[in-house]
Amino acid sequence: MKIGFIGLGSMGAAIAANLVESGHEVHVFNRTPARAERLREAGARVATSPAAAARSADVVFTMVSDDAAHTAVTFGEAGIATTLKPGAVHVSMSTISVAAAQDHATKYREAGLGFVSAPVFGRPDAAAARKLFIMAAGADEHLKIAVPLLETLGQSVGIVGADPSQASLVKLIGNFMLSAIIETLGEACAVAGKAGIDPMHLVELLTSATFNAPPYKIYGPLIASQRFQPAGFALPLGQKDNRLMLEAAESLGVPLPLASLVHDRFLRLRSEGLGAESDWSAVALCALSDAGLSKQPPGK
């Protein structure tokens, strides 16, 4: 199958590499061309624009950072929509706002083109190992094209519904739940530390009992050891998703007290100098710092 792939950050590069490895003809594009070189060496063809990557493709994937980047590579002057052929499908694996997903789905439908939203749960190592959890939504005829490919990239594909924006909302809800887990782990480690219990031992005890689940096993050791670099999921991206969750909830008239708390945590860390070099689990630093247990001030 001929595939276009736009966005070669740590997640996108891993997914695109798996598509190449699966034997597809993959045309890749990234705003920073150097990121495409490793994929070129693996057999991918490097395009000069999103439009060039999409031309003649059966499916075009995007994995970019935010609404602005997604809109630019999709509907910009050299965007995907300018060359996507009839019958082809754009599969957006990016975490974008519900409003953006609704807008893009409408424009694609009016143009007679296919659009599937398929955001993922998982970090770069899971992407490389084809262990992602994928949430997909779109019209049945478009899902029939996209899902077989998605199934080769993850351990499960959950079908959310026919409206692409619903998959975006499910992803934001999931990230909201993960951020709440990060906050509770930070508070738990703060209490344990003040009581003289080794936070790492606490995490080991709890993840071998009631909390034997991937989020606790992934983030617990990072928080207990205060090891927030390198970033598996960068702090600014977590802050962006938190903001999008609050926007979606506000549009529905739903208060989110926990998301509002985490929102303030993000603001504090960013004001103290933490950025893309830090994992979003650094949110836990606020609770640890408040308890006098952080190894260093959050912004140092």
N, C-alpha and C positions, 0 to 999 in steps of 0.2 A: 504494500500500500504506500502511496505517496503522502508524506506527512510534512507539515510545516510546524516549526516549534519556535516560539518567540519568548525570550526571557530565560537567561542562562545564569541565574544566581545559583546558590548552592542546591536549592531544591530543583529548579528547572534543569540544570545541567545533569543531575543524577537521573531524572526522568527521561530526558532526551537521550542520554547514553543507553538506557534500557531499551528504548525504541529502536535505536541503531542496532543494538545487540540482537534484537528480535528479528532483524532482517529487513526492516522497512527502509525505504528511501526517504531519508530525513533531511529537510532543508532547515537550517537553524539561523536565527538572527538574535543579536544582542546589541544594545546601544554601545557597550564597550566591546569592540571587536576581539580583543585579546582573549576574552572568556570563551570564544568559539574555537580556539585553536586546538584544544585537547579533543574536542568532538570532531574536528576536521581530521585529526590523526586517527580517530576511531572509525572514520568512514562517512561522517556526515558531510553534507554540502553546505557551505556558508553563503547565506544570502546577504544582499546589500541593504535590504529594507524588509519590513513586515509584509509589504505587498509582494515583494519578490519571493519570500518564503511561502506565501499563500498561493501564488500562481500555480495552477495545475494540481494543487494538493487535494486529496480526498477529505482529509481532516487537518485542521490547524489547531494546535494547542497554544495556549498562552499561560505563562506563570510569571506575573509581574507584581510589583510591590503594592500598588494602590489604585484608586479610581482614576487619577489623572494619567498614570502610565497606561492603564488599560484602555482608556478612551483614546489616547494618542496612537497606540499601536493598532487600534481597531478602526477608528473613524478618521484618523489624521490624513494628511495629504498623501502619504505613502502607506496607508493603513491596510489591514487585512481585507476590510469590506470592499476596497476598490478593485480587488482582483479575484476574490473568492468565487469559484465557479458554481453554477447552479447544481444543486444536489450535494455540495460539500457542506461540512459542518465545522463550526468554530466551537471548540471545547475549552472553556475558560476554567482553569484550575486555580486561578487567583482568588484570594479572599478580598472581595470588593463589597461595597455597600449594597443593601437591598435596593435602594433607589437606582443606583447605577445598573444593577442587573436587570431591573425592570425596564429601564430606558433602552439598554442594549438589546434586550429580547424583542421589544416593540419595533425598533429600527430594523432588526434582522427579519422579523416576520413581514414587515411592510415591503422589504426588498426581496422577499421570497427565498431567503437564505436560512440555513440551520444554525441554531445556537443552543448549546448545552452548558449549564453551569455545573462544574464538578470539582469543588474545592476539596482539599484533603486534610486529614489529620495525620500527623507524623512529622518527624524531624528529618534532616538530610540523610542520616544513616538508614532510616526506614525507607526513604525514597530509593536509595541505592540498592537496598535488599529486596525491593518490591513488596514491602510490608505496609504500605499506606492503607488507611481507611478512607474511602472515597465516597462522598455524597453527591449524587447526580440528579439533575432535574432538567426536563425538556420534553418536547413533543415525542410521542412514541417512535415516529419514523426517524427522528434524529438520535434518540437513545439506542435504537437498533444498530446504528453505525458506530456510536461512541462506546457503548458498554463493552463489547468484546475487546477493544483496545485497553480500556480502563482496567479490565479484569487481569490483564497481563502486567499491570503496574502496581497492583496492591493486593492485599489479602482479602479485601471485601469491597463490594460496591453496593451502597445503599441507595435505592431509588426513592427519592423524596416525593416527586410528583411531576406534573406537566409544566408548572411555572418555574422557569430557571431561577427566579429570585428566591424561591423557597429553599433551594440548596444553599444559597448565600446566607440566608437567615439561620439555617441549621448549623452552618459552620461558625457563625458568630456566637450562637448560643453555646456551642461546644467550647469555644475559646473562653467565653465568659465563665463557664464552669471550671475550666482548667485554671483560670486566674484566681478563682475562689479557693481552689485547692492549694495553689501557691501561697496565698495569704494565710490560710489556716496552718500550713506547714511551717511558715515563718513564725507564727504566733506560738505553735506547739513547741518548736525548737527553742524559742525564747523562754517559755515557762520551764522546760526541762533543764536548760542551761543554768537558769537562776537557782534551780533546786539541786544543782550538782550532778545532774544526769547527763552523760555524754549525748549530745544531740544525734550523733551518728548511731549510737547504740539504740536510742529511741526509735529512729527510723528503721533500723534492722528488726527490732522487736515488732513494730506495728505492721511492717510490710510482710512479715512472715505470719501474721495473724489476720485480723479483720480487714486491714488495708492492703491486701495482696492484689494490687492492680497496677497497670503500667504507669499512670500519672504519678502515683506515690513512689514507685520504684525508680522512675526517671528523675523527678524533681526533688524527692526527699534527700538523696545523697548530695545533690548539688547545693541544697540549702543548708544541710547540716554541716557541710565542709566549707560553706561560703565560697564555692567555686563557680563563679558566674562568667568566666571567660575560658575559652572562646564561646561565642554565642551560637547556640543551635537555632534559636529563634530570637532575633534581635529585639532589644527593648523598645525601640521606636515602632516596630511592627506590632508588638503587643499593645502598645499605647493606641495605635491607630485602630486596631480591632476593638479595643474597649470603647473607643469613641463611637465607632460605627454601631456597636451593640446598643449603646445609650441612645443614639439617634433613632434606631429602629424601634426601640421600646417606647421612646417618647411619641413617635408617630402613631403608635398603637394605644397610647394612653396607659402604659404599664410602668409603674415605678420599679426601679432596680436599686435598692439600697446597697447591696454588696458591690455591684458594678460601680456605683458612685464612690464607695470607699476606695476601691482599686484605682479608679480614675485619679483620686487625690494622691495615692501612692506613686503613680506614674509621674504626676506633675512634680512631686517632691524630688524624685530621683533625677529627673531631667534638669530641674533647676539647680541641682547639686553637681551636675556635670556628667552624669552617666549617659551614654549614647549607644550607638550601634555595635560597639565592641563588647557590650554586656548582654547576657541572656536575659529574657524577660523574667526569669525566676528571681532576678535581683530585686524584684518587688518585695521579697521576703526580708531584704536588708532593713526595711523600715521598722518592722517589728523587732528585729534583732538589735538595731541601733537604739530604739526606744528603751529596750531593756538593758542597754549598756554592754551588749554582747557582740557587737560587730567587730570584726578584726581590724577594720579601719572605717573612717567616716564614709558613707555611701558615695560621695562624690570624689573620693581620692583614689 
